[in-house]
Amino acid sequence: MRLLLALLLIFGASRMALAEYTWSVAMGQQQGNSLVFKYINETPPPDIRQQMPWLTVVSWEYDGSEQGGMPPEPVNTSLIELEDHLEKIEGEGTLYLPVYSVMGNNLKEFVFYIADRERFMENFNKALQGQPIYPIAINFYEDKAWSELAKLHAGVAAGND
């Protein structure tokens, strides 16, 4: 678990250097399993939120039953590779904005807000071109109020009280 958190902090720090937003890491629990969140601290300004109304969740379910809900080493290695390729998607800041990821309880989710589903998927597929087929699902939800990021921020704030 400490190695996983250290890896998240390292990869989070490399991501922070590229983004306009400050990123943090928080811990939580679900069904007795640990969760690790990496998220942007700030809510983007209204003009960014208005142009990106689609909450987009890239999910990877795995069997973490022997690791307290965390991925086994080979899966974790593949998740890191996937994350490296997701960071290469063109259009960050104009077409999409990564806002958080969460891992634990047998699931890894990468969460974005995006402006255009078709263009995002074109750039997504281009960034993953030549990679193995990952066992992921991609879901889109209209969230003009950015309520999911607000819930995460509220949950982290409540946990710090």
ABEGO torsion letter per residue (X at the ends): XAAAAAAAAAAAAAAAAABABBBBBBBBBBGGBBBBBBBBABBBBAAAAAABABBBBBBBBBBAAAAGGBBBAAAAAAAAAAAAAAAABBGBGAABBBABBBBEGGBBBBBBBBABAAAAAAAAAAAABGBBBBBBBBBBBBBAAGAAAAAAAAAAAAAAX
